[in-house]
Amino acid sequence: MHFIVCIKQVPEGTEVEIDEEKGILKREGVESKLNVYDAYALEAAVSLKETYGGKVTVLSMGPLQASEVIKEAYTLGADDGYLLSDRKFAGADTLATSYALAEAIRRLPPADVIFCGMQTTDGDTAQVGPGIAELLELPHASYVAKIQGIEDQSIELEADMGDGIEELRIELPCLLTVTKELNQPRLPSYRLKKATENREVQIWDSKRLEGANFAYFGLDGSPTQVERIFPPPKAETKELWQGDAEELSRKFYAKLKELKYL
């Protein structure tokens, strides 16, 4: 079986420079890490590979430094890795990102299951996974919290819809976005780190997606743009209150009224 996992490198902390003109984060040269939700997606794919056989391919898009999260994925059980890196991809909104990733997936060996984290910690839109599925015309499920198994070219799972759990059977190939409740990601393997330290990360520029509509790539191909992006202001003043629960409750209520939150 072939499992593809879409992963993303996201900023390590909250101190990130912003390109106010373009309304995007400056990612190059920033301390970064693997998006936490993607670690659960990768663990799901590697676990299924261990159960049913096959291989795991990871796919990402970003500056060249994003190859580091692909190398990290190798230490977690991934077999191959591809990075879409080209200035033409830069500044993409969720639709343009979905389009580029979908076009890359079309050029990879056919997948049985495509995994994505349910969202990223820098964007929090939860739109890219379903967007890829729609562009590839694949059945998909979001917020997958449990995978029962694969049988008869279909996968049984449970999706957490907030107000209830849906039990689903989806035909392969399909795309799934997963939650933190699905599993516990393994730690990087020192043995795999040594075994894969020279394993190549395939870098694809826009030319490798020949046949795709280049008008849909990057900032120019994004139908939506952020009007303004800025870090939240930091509160400089602090107040320390003392008293019993009833007195503190009155003070807290009065403060909320003063700040016009009530």
C-alpha positions in Angstrom: 0.0 0.0 0.0 1.1 3.6 -0.5 0.4 6.2 2.1 1.1 9.9 1.4 1.4 12.4 4.3 1.2 16.1 3.8 3.4 17.9 6.4 4.3 21.5 7.1 7.1 23.3 8.8 5.7 26.0 11.1 7.4 28.6 13.3 8.8 27.4 16.6 7.6 30.2 18.7 5.4 33.3 18.6 8.1 35.8 17.7 7.8 35.8 13.9 8.5 38.6 11.4 5.6 39.7 9.2 5.6 41.0 5.7 2.9 43.7 6.2 2.8 44.5 2.5 2.0 41.0 1.4 0.2 39.9 4.6 2.3 36.8 5.0 4.7 35.4 7.6 8.4 35.6 6.8 9.4 31.9 7.1 13.0 31.8 5.8 15.6 31.7 8.5 13.0 31.3 11.3 13.4 28.7 14.0 10.8 26.1 12.9 9.4 22.7 13.7 7.1 20.0 12.3 3.4 21.0 12.6 2.2 19.1 15.7 -1.0 17.8 14.1 1.1 16.4 11.2 3.0 14.2 13.6 -0.2 12.4 14.3 -0.9 12.0 10.6 2.5 10.6 10.0 2.2 8.2 12.9 -1.1 6.9 11.5 0.5 6.3 8.1 3.6 4.5 9.6 1.4 2.3 11.8 -0.7 1.3 8.8 2.4 0.5 6.8 3.7 -1.7 9.7 0.3 -3.5 9.7 -0.4 -3.8 6.0 2.9 -3.3 4.3 3.8 -0.7 1.7 5.6 2.6 1.9 5.1 6.1 3.3 5.8 9.2 1.3 5.8 12.7 2.9 5.1 15.9 0.9 5.6 19.5 1.9 5.7 22.9 0.4 7.9 25.8 1.6 11.4 27.3 1.5 14.4 25.0 1.2 14.8 24.9 5.0 11.5 22.9 5.1 13.5 19.9 4.0 14.5 19.5 7.7 11.0 18.3 8.6 11.1 15.8 5.8 14.4 14.5 7.2 12.8 14.3 10.6 9.9 12.3 9.1 12.5 9.8 7.9 13.5 9.2 11.5 9.8 8.5 12.3 9.4 5.9 9.6 8.7 7.7 6.3 10.4 6.2 3.2 10.4 9.0 0.7 10.1 12.8 0.9 9.3 15.6 -1.6 9.5 19.3 -1.1 7.8 21.8 -3.4 10.1 24.9 -3.2 9.9 27.7 -5.7 9.2 31.5 -5.4 6.2 30.8 -7.6 4.6 28.9 -4.7 5.2 31.6 -2.1 2.4 33.5 -0.5 -0.2 30.9 -1.4 -3.6 31.0 0.4 -5.2 27.7 1.3 -6.7 27.1 -2.1 -3.4 27.8 -4.0 -1.6 25.6 -1.4 -4.2 22.8 -2.0 -3.8 23.1 -5.7 0.0 22.8 -5.7 0.0 19.9 -3.3 -2.8 18.1 -5.3 -0.8 18.6 -8.6 2.3 17.1 -6.9 0.3 14.1 -5.6 -1.0 13.5 -9.2 2.7 13.0 -10.2 3.5 10.6 -7.4 2.8 6.9 -7.4 -1.0 6.4 -6.7 -1.8 6.6 -3.0 -4.2 4.4 -1.1 -4.6 6.9 1.7 -3.5 10.5 1.9 -3.1 11.9 5.5 -3.1 15.4 6.7 -3.1 17.0 10.2 -6.5 18.5 10.9 -5.0 22.0 10.8 -1.7 23.9 11.2 -0.6 25.8 14.2 0.3 28.9 12.2 -2.9 29.1 10.0 -5.6 27.1 11.9 -7.9 27.1 8.9 -8.3 23.3 8.6 -9.0 23.9 4.8 -6.0 22.4 3.0 -6.7 18.7 3.5 -10.3 18.8 2.3 -9.2 21.2 -0.5 -6.7 18.6 -1.8 -9.4 15.9 -1.6 -11.9 18.0 -3.6 -9.3 18.8 -6.3 -8.3 15.2 -6.6 -12.0 14.1 -6.5 -11.4 11.8 -3.6 -13.7 10.8 -0.8 -12.5 12.2 2.5 -13.2 12.5 6.2 -12.0 15.2 8.7 -11.3 15.0 12.4 -10.5 11.3 12.4 -10.0 10.2 16.0 -9.8 6.4 15.5 -8.9 4.0 12.6 -10.4 0.5 13.0 -8.6 -1.0 10.0 -8.4 -1.5 6.3 -10.5 -4.3 4.6 -11.9 -4.9 1.1 -10.4 -1.8 -0.3 -12.0 0.4 2.3 -11.0 1.9 5.7 -13.2 1.9 8.8 -12.8 4.9 11.1 -14.4 7.2 13.7 -14.6 11.0 13.2 -15.1 13.3 16.1 -17.7 15.9 15.0 -17.8 17.8 18.3 -21.3 16.9 19.2 -20.9 13.2 18.4 -18.8 10.4 16.9 -19.4 9.3 13.3 -18.6 5.7 12.4 -17.6 5.7 8.7 -16.4 3.2 6.1 -14.7 5.0 3.2 -13.5 3.4 -0.1 -9.9 3.7 -1.1 -8.2 5.8 -2.3 -9.3 8.5 0.1 -8.0 11.5 2.2 -8.2 11.8 6.0 -7.4 14.6 8.3 -6.6 13.5 11.9 -6.9 14.7 15.4 -4.6 14.3 18.4 -6.9 11.7 19.8 -5.9 9.3 17.0 -2.6 8.0 18.5 0.6 8.9 20.3 3.4 9.8 17.9 6.6 7.8 18.4 9.9 9.5 19.2 12.5 9.8 16.5 14.6 6.7 16.1 18.4 7.0 16.4 18.7 3.9 14.3 16.6 5.4 11.6 18.4 8.7 11.9 21.7 7.0 11.2 20.2 4.8 8.4 18.6 7.8 6.6 21.1 10.6 7.2 22.1 10.4 3.5 18.6 9.8 2.2 17.7 12.4 -0.4 14.9 14.9 -0.2 13.4 15.4 -3.7 13.1 19.1 -4.3 10.5 20.0 -6.9 10.2 23.4 -8.4 7.2 24.6 -10.4 8.7 23.2 -13.6 8.2 19.7 -12.2 4.5 20.3 -12.2 4.4 20.7 -16.0 0.8 20.7 -17.2 -0.6 22.4 -14.2 -2.1 25.8 -14.5 0.6 28.1 -13.2 -1.9 30.9 -12.8 -3.2 29.1 -9.7 0.2 29.1 -7.9 1.4 31.3 -5.0 0.3 34.8 -4.1 -0.9 35.7 -7.6 -3.0 32.6 -7.8 -4.7 33.1 -4.5 -8.3 34.2 -4.7 -8.1 35.4 -1.0 -5.5 37.6 0.6 -5.0 38.6 4.2 -5.9 42.3 4.5 -3.8 42.8 7.6 -1.7 40.6 9.8 0.0 41.7 13.1 1.2 40.3 16.4 -1.3 40.8 19.3 -0.3 43.7 21.6 1.4 42.7 24.8 -0.2 43.9 28.0 2.4 45.9 30.0 0.3 46.5 33.2 -0.5 43.9 35.8 -2.7 43.9 38.8 -2.5 41.6 41.8 -5.7 41.2 43.8 -6.1 39.6 47.2 -9.3 38.5 49.0 -11.8 35.7 49.3 -13.6 34.2 46.4 -16.7 36.5 46.7 -14.6 39.7 46.9 -12.4 38.6 43.9 -15.4 37.7 41.9 -16.9 41.2 42.4 -13.5 42.8 41.4 -13.2 40.6 38.3 -16.8 41.4 37.2 -16.2 45.1 37.8 -12.9 45.0 35.7 -14.7 43.3 32.8 -17.3 46.0 32.9 -14.6 48.7 32.9 -12.9 47.1 29.9 -16.3 46.9 28.2 -16.1 43.1 27.8 -19.6 42.9 29.4 
